[in-house]
């Protein structure tokens, strides 16, 4: 078990190059404070006027930028990816960070929410083990949507450097290639169904599983003389097998376990004419995987259906199932976005300049990773054998022991500690309830920090 709550801030920010070691130490201290109380506004996070003022002074430094704050965590993530023996999934997805109401002081904000709000499009690349925990944030791009003419010529749009469709390619480039013998796979939703992005992955030798958005014309089995519409071709493929998958909740869809039918086949994507973005002139040979729910969905909901494109061959049922399982991990990035916004209050800081707000976004995004790792650590087999004092300070363990077991000096494992934290957050710890999620752990963690602060205040006053 690599992560510890007590050393997280030092590990993920301690090597930040901010031009002065005192600034780095101040960043680590601020991160420690925020990990102790990640929710709410900055005054609530920092806990004291002196610490809040120190954070503001830090954010005022020119060397303290979004890139410099994020880089230590990013390099640690890339290092762990290179050491990982499993397949690493790089889940790409943007989320909107809304700072509407602050546009008078934040002049560079772009349009979001169909133009009615102002903020950033935050394009995250989250690295996770294919069958394991979250590794970290491998890339984060803060994109400001530019003002463009309503009838911008195609040539101008194609060449514009801040074109939004470039984000998928930029996110992939920021990660780089895997070491020899390792497999890293980009996992993307429908926004990445761009010939430009897919062509980039083919040219660079990278691997991907992307959910198709466009029902484009394709060449069946790679034969230009057999044109077909993608969705029709995918649905007509012979069944490779069926099995049960867990479908996460989404807009208009409830979480459920359901049976799906899967099929796969080869096809070729012809080069779009006229060109869409910047790409080569060669067609792309890919595999399509069709996933369709065969159980009856809940009333009023459509059956689940995915049409996935991949440049990894999947002729057998085992390989098809693996590709589907990889794509089914994608909702973890939606949990990360929720951790950014609900868990860390990333849209709450009342900062009056982008140069101060952007490093704060980086800091809170790394803390959001910490919130996700709480859940992963709770389910780690080693956590049932590791003393809780290896994960958090002894004062944290004693306080929770006193609340949960009425025994401050109880020998508690990490697993027991986090289950008790979850109970503090509302989890009943029954086997039928399943493992606690990050949100329940976050609520319990918040309450535990309040208890510790209260105990410290009483001890100082007495």
C-alpha positions as a printed Julia matrix, in Angstrom:
462×3 Matrix{Float64}:
   0.0     0.0     0.0
   1.8     3.12   -1.27
  -0.39    6.02   -0.13
  -0.68    7.41    3.39
  -2.92   10.26    4.48
  -0.25   11.75    6.73
   2.38   11.86    3.97
   0.19   12.55    0.93
   0.86   16.29    0.76
   4.64   15.88    1.05
   4.7    13.07   -1.49
   2.59   14.87   -4.1
   3.76   18.46   -3.61
   7.09   18.24   -1.79
   9.19   18.39   -4.99
   7.3    21.32   -6.54
   9.71   23.76   -8.18
   8.4    27.16   -7.11
  11.68   29.08   -7.06
  12.03   28.97   -3.27
  11.95   26.07   -0.83
   9.85   28.15    1.56
   7.12   28.33   -1.07
   7.22   24.57   -1.53
   6.93   24.04    2.23
   4.01   26.47    2.33
   2.31   24.55   -0.52
   2.74   21.27    1.37
   1.3    22.83    4.52
  -1.67   24.23    2.6
  -2.3    20.82    1.01
  -2.17   19.19    4.45
  -4.77   21.65    5.69
  -7.03   21.02    2.73
  -6.72   17.22    3.03
  -7.81   17.65    6.65
 -10.88   19.6     5.55
 -11.34   19.38    1.76
 -14.9    20.74    1.56
 -16.21   24.29    1.71
 -14.66   27.67    0.99
 -10.96   28.51    1.34
 -11.39   30.17    4.79
 -13.1    26.97    5.98
 -10.46   24.76    4.39
  -7.5    26.64    5.9
  -8.98   26.97    9.38
  -7.2    30.18   10.45
  -6.74   33.72    9.08
  -2.94   33.34    9.24
  -2.94   30.15    7.13
  -5.43   31.67    4.67
  -3.25   34.77    4.27
  -0.18   32.57    3.75
  -2.04   30.69    0.99
  -3.01   33.95   -0.72
   0.61   35.15   -0.61
   1.72   31.86   -2.12
  -0.8    32.14   -4.96
   0.42   35.67   -5.68
   3.9    34.39   -6.63
   4.62   34.34  -10.35
   6.35   30.94  -10.14
   3.24   29.37   -8.59
   1.24   28.33  -11.64
  -1.18   25.59  -12.61
   1.69   23.62  -14.2
   4.19   24.04  -11.33
   1.65   22.98   -8.67
   0.44   19.95  -10.63
   3.79   18.72  -11.96
   5.08   16.76   -8.94
   1.85   14.78   -8.75
   1.82   14.29  -12.52
   5.4    12.98  -12.6
   4.67   10.67   -9.66
   1.64    9.34  -11.57
   3.72    8.75  -14.73
   6.42    6.99  -12.68
   3.86    4.66  -11.11
   2.34    3.99  -14.54
   5.75    2.93  -15.88
   6.23    0.56  -12.93
   2.74   -0.93  -13.15
   2.68   -4.54  -14.36
  -1.0    -4.37  -15.3
  -2.67   -2.69  -18.25
  -3.02    1.04  -17.47
  -6.18    2.78  -18.61
  -5.93    6.49  -19.39
  -9.46    7.82  -19.07
  -9.91   11.16  -20.85
 -12.91   13.39  -20.18
 -13.66   17.11  -19.85
 -15.8    18.77  -17.18
 -17.01   22.35  -16.92
 -15.77   24.46  -14.01
 -18.3    27.23  -13.49
 -17.12   30.62  -12.17
 -20.11   32.63  -13.39
 -20.47   35.79  -11.31
 -16.73   36.32  -11.16
 -16.31   37.41  -14.78
 -15.85   41.07  -13.75
 -12.53   40.15  -12.1
 -11.69   37.01  -14.1
 -11.47   38.47  -17.59
 -10.23   35.38  -19.45
 -13.09   32.99  -18.67
 -14.73   31.29  -21.64
 -18.28   30.29  -22.44
 -19.71   27.13  -20.88
 -23.23   25.72  -20.46
 -24.35   26.72  -23.96
 -22.92   30.19  -23.54
 -24.98   31.22  -20.51
 -22.18   30.7   -17.96
 -18.47   31.46  -17.74
 -15.6    29.22  -16.7
 -13.08   26.62  -17.88
 -13.42   23.36  -19.74
 -11.17   21.19  -17.56
  -9.89   18.26  -19.65
  -8.62   15.54  -17.3
  -6.66   12.38  -18.04
  -7.0     9.99  -15.1
  -4.73    6.92  -14.94
  -6.16    3.75  -13.36
  -5.08    0.15  -13.26
  -7.31   -1.99  -15.48
  -8.25   -4.21  -12.53
  -7.11   -1.99   -9.7
  -7.03    1.42   -8.07
  -6.68    4.97   -9.32
  -3.03    5.86  -10.0
  -3.35    9.6   -10.45
  -3.88   12.55  -12.74
  -1.62   12.15  -15.78
  -2.71   15.38  -17.46
  -5.01   18.33  -16.89
  -5.71   21.06  -19.44
  -7.63   24.21  -18.51
  -9.26   25.26  -21.76
 -10.86   28.65  -22.31
 -13.36   28.61  -25.13
 -12.52   31.51  -27.45
 -14.95   33.89  -29.07
 -15.15   32.97  -32.74
 -17.22   34.29  -35.63
 -20.56   32.55  -36.12
 -19.64   31.59  -39.68
 -15.96   30.88  -39.15
 -14.45   29.44  -42.37
 -13.59   25.74  -42.18
  -9.92   26.46  -42.98
  -9.65   28.99  -40.12
 -11.33   26.62  -37.67
  -9.06   23.75  -38.69
  -5.88   25.8   -38.17
  -6.94   27.53  -34.93
  -4.56   26.42  -32.14
  -7.2    26.77  -29.43
  -9.72   24.58  -31.26
 -11.58   22.49  -28.66
 -11.34   19.26  -30.63
  -7.55   19.36  -30.18
  -7.93   18.61  -26.44
  -8.08   14.82  -26.85
  -4.87   14.8   -28.86
  -3.17   17.22  -26.44
  -4.17   15.09  -23.46
  -2.7    12.01  -25.12
   0.52   13.82  -26.06
   0.99   15.04  -22.48
   1.17   11.43  -21.26
   3.58   10.12  -23.89
   4.26    6.51  -24.9
   4.51    3.55  -22.5
   7.79    1.73  -21.81
   8.57   -1.31  -23.92
   6.45   -4.28  -22.88
   3.75   -2.16  -21.18
   0.23   -1.53  -22.46
  -1.46    1.82  -21.92
  -4.94    2.25  -23.41
  -6.85    5.52  -23.88
 -10.5     5.2   -22.82
 -12.78    7.91  -24.17
 -16.46    8.69  -24.47
 -18.18    9.95  -27.63
 -16.48   13.36  -27.59
 -13.26   11.69  -28.79
 -14.87   10.09  -31.84
 -12.78   12.31  -34.12
 -10.83   11.04  -37.11
  -8.07   13.5   -36.17
  -7.63   11.95  -32.7
  -7.92    8.33  -33.89
  -5.42    8.99  -36.68
  -3.0    10.5   -34.14
  -3.17    7.34  -32.0
  -2.5     5.14  -35.07
   0.45    7.27  -36.16
   1.97    7.26  -32.66
   1.41    3.55  -32.09
  -0.97    4.22  -29.19
  -3.99    2.13  -28.24
  -7.56    3.22  -27.59
 -11.14    2.2   -26.91
 -13.51    5.02  -27.94
 -17.28    5.04  -27.89
 -18.54    5.98  -31.35
 -20.71    9.06  -31.72
 -20.97    9.39  -35.5
 -22.95    6.88  -37.54
 -20.43    7.32  -40.36
 -19.98    5.34  -43.54
 -17.38    2.58  -43.07
 -15.89   -0.17  -45.2
 -17.07   -3.56  -43.98
 -14.16   -5.93  -43.37
 -11.86   -3.3   -44.89
 -13.39   -3.63  -48.38
 -14.02   -0.24  -50.1
 -16.6    -1.98  -52.25
 -18.71   -2.82  -49.19
 -19.74    0.54  -47.73
 -22.08    0.4   -44.72
 -23.35    2.63  -41.94
 -21.44    1.97  -38.73
 -24.35    1.33  -36.36
 -26.21   -0.91  -38.79
 -23.04   -2.92  -39.45
 -22.28   -3.29  -35.72
 -25.81   -4.43  -34.84
 -25.74   -7.09  -37.56
 -22.52   -8.73  -36.34
 -22.9   -12.31  -35.01
 -23.09  -12.65  -31.23
 -19.76  -13.5   -29.61
 -21.28  -14.15  -26.17
 -23.28  -12.75  -23.27
 -22.5   -11.92  -19.67
 -23.52   -9.64  -16.81
 -22.04   -6.2   -16.24
 -22.67   -3.48  -13.69
 -23.94   -0.3   -15.32
 -23.33    2.92  -13.44
 -25.99    5.58  -12.93
 -26.11    8.35  -15.5
 -28.49   10.97  -16.81
 -31.73    9.12  -17.47
 -30.26    5.77  -16.34
 -30.28    4.01  -12.98
 -27.37    1.89  -11.74
 -28.04   -1.8   -12.25
 -26.55   -5.19  -12.99
 -27.71   -6.43  -16.37
 -26.94   -8.95  -19.1
 -25.48   -7.75  -22.37
 -24.87   -9.27  -25.79
 -21.52   -8.5   -27.41
 -20.15   -8.84  -30.92
 -17.05   -7.67  -32.78
 -15.84   -7.22  -36.33
 -13.19   -5.58  -38.51
 -13.81   -2.47  -40.54
 -12.03    0.5   -42.07
 -12.7     4.18  -41.46
 -12.25    6.06  -44.74
 -10.57    9.47  -44.65
 -13.27   12.15  -44.25
 -13.75   14.53  -47.14
 -13.39   17.43  -46.64
 -10.8    16.91  -43.91
 -12.01   17.18  -40.31
  -9.12   18.71  -38.39
  -5.49   17.88  -39.09
  -4.88   14.24  -40.0
  -3.24   11.97  -42.53
  -4.64   10.73  -45.81
  -4.73    7.0   -45.05
  -7.86    5.09  -43.97
  -7.78    3.51  -40.5
  -8.22   -0.22  -39.9
 -10.1    -0.7   -36.62
 -12.3    -3.15  -34.76
 -15.85   -2.37  -33.71
 -17.41   -3.87  -30.57
 -21.17   -3.81  -30.18
 -22.69   -4.04  -26.67
 -26.48   -4.29  -26.24
 -28.54   -4.88  -23.1
 -30.7    -7.98  -23.45
 -32.47   -7.8   -20.07
 -35.49   -5.52  -19.88
 -34.39   -2.09  -18.61
 -36.36   -0.25  -15.9
 -39.6     1.34  -17.07
 -39.06    4.5   -19.09
 -35.38    3.82  -19.81
 -33.75    2.78  -23.08
 -31.66   -0.43  -23.22
 -27.94    0.13  -22.83
 -26.1     0.17  -26.17
 -22.43    0.93  -26.84
 -20.67    0.98  -30.19
 -16.95    0.95  -29.39
 -14.02    1.51  -31.75
 -10.55    0.15  -30.98
  -7.29   -0.4   -32.81
  -6.64   -3.45  -30.64
  -7.71   -6.67  -32.36
 -10.51   -8.53  -30.58
 -11.54  -11.58  -32.64
 -12.35  -13.78  -29.61
 -14.99  -13.46  -26.9
 -12.28  -13.14  -24.24
 -10.73  -10.15  -25.99
 -14.11   -8.55  -26.66
 -15.04   -8.9   -23.01
 -11.75   -7.34  -21.96
 -12.33   -4.29  -24.17
 -15.83   -3.86  -22.77
 -14.56   -4.22  -19.19
 -11.99   -1.53  -19.9
 -14.6     0.87  -21.2
 -16.85    0.05  -18.24
 -14.17    1.61  -15.97
 -14.83    5.02  -17.55
 -17.33    6.21  -14.88
 -14.43    6.53  -12.41
 -13.56    9.85  -14.07
 -17.11   11.04  -13.46
 -16.53   10.22   -9.79
 -13.32   12.24   -9.99
 -15.24   15.22  -11.36
 -17.7    14.87   -8.5
 -14.78   14.72   -6.05
 -13.42   17.94   -7.58
 -16.73   19.79   -7.24
 -18.61   18.23   -4.31
 -15.66   16.9    -2.34
 -13.21   19.77   -2.79
 -15.45   22.7    -3.7
 -13.29   23.53   -6.71
 -15.8    26.11   -7.96
 -16.03   27.96   -4.61
 -12.75   29.97   -4.3
 -13.4    33.72   -4.5
 -10.08   34.47   -6.2
  -9.89   37.56   -8.4
  -7.24   36.65  -10.94
  -6.69   33.64  -13.19
  -3.05   33.47  -12.11
  -4.27   32.72   -8.56
  -7.27   30.57   -9.45
  -5.5    28.15  -11.83
  -2.87   26.87   -9.33
  -5.69   26.49   -6.82
  -7.55   24.29   -9.31
  -4.43   22.12   -9.64
  -4.06   21.81   -5.86
  -7.7    20.88   -5.3
  -7.64   18.41   -8.2
  -4.8    16.47   -6.57
  -6.73   16.43   -3.28
  -9.68   15.03   -5.28
  -7.41   12.13   -6.26
  -6.76   11.56   -2.54
 -10.51   11.28   -1.91
 -10.79    8.55   -4.56
  -7.81    6.68   -3.14
  -9.51    6.48    0.27
 -12.03    4.09   -1.28
  -9.34    2.11   -3.1
  -7.24    1.75    0.04
 -10.28    0.58    2.02
 -10.67   -2.32   -0.42
  -6.95   -3.16   -0.64
  -6.06   -6.58    0.79
  -2.96   -5.16    2.48
  -5.11   -2.68    4.41
  -6.54   -5.53    6.5
  -3.01   -6.33    7.75
  -1.48   -2.85    7.96
  -1.65   -0.87   11.24
  -3.75    2.26   10.88
  -0.88    4.31   12.33
   1.05    3.57    9.11
  -1.66    5.43    7.22
  -2.67    8.32    9.5
  -1.21    9.98   12.64
  -1.76    8.22   15.94
  -4.01   11.05   17.13
  -6.45   10.28   14.3
  -6.54    6.58   15.2
  -7.03    7.25   18.91
  -9.87    9.68   18.3
 -11.7     7.29   15.99
 -11.05    4.33   18.31
 -12.59    6.27   21.2
 -15.67    7.1    19.15
 -16.15    3.68   17.52
 -14.87    1.19   20.1
 -14.47    3.28   23.28
 -10.84    2.17   23.44
  -8.25    4.8    22.46
  -5.36    2.29   22.42
  -7.04   -0.42   20.35
  -4.8    -2.01   17.66
  -6.69   -0.98   14.53
  -5.87   -1.84   10.94
  -6.2     0.53    8.0
  -9.25   -1.4     6.8
 -10.95   -1.13   10.2
 -10.04    2.55   10.44
 -11.59    3.39    7.07
 -14.71    1.34    7.77
 -15.09    3.33   10.99
 -14.59    6.55    9.02
 -17.32    5.38    6.64
 -19.59    4.66    9.59
 -18.99    8.18   10.82
 -20.09    9.28    7.33
 -23.33    7.27    7.43
 -22.29    3.78    6.24
 -23.8     1.04    8.43
 -20.88   -1.39    7.9
 -23.25   -4.26    7.08
 -22.03   -6.8     4.52
 -25.22   -6.3     2.56
 -24.41   -2.59    2.17
 -21.32   -3.28    0.1
 -18.05   -1.36    0.42
 -18.28    2.35    1.22
 -17.91    4.82   -1.64
 -15.63    7.84   -1.68
 -18.48   10.25   -0.85
 -19.37    8.41    2.36
 -15.7     8.2     3.31
 -15.3    11.91    2.57
 -18.21   12.82    4.86
 -16.79   10.68    7.65
 -13.29   12.1     7.1
 -14.69   15.64    7.4
 -16.4    14.78   10.68
 -13.28   13.11   12.05
 -11.21   16.22   11.28
 -13.75   18.38   13.13
 -13.54   16.05   16.14
  -9.73   16.24   16.14
  -9.71   20.03   15.86
 -12.21   20.3    18.72
 -10.11   17.98   20.9
  -6.96   20.0    20.12
  -8.74   23.24   21.04
  -9.92   21.79   24.37
  -6.43   20.51   25.15
  -4.86   23.93   24.44
  -7.46   25.74   26.54
  -7.13   23.35   29.47
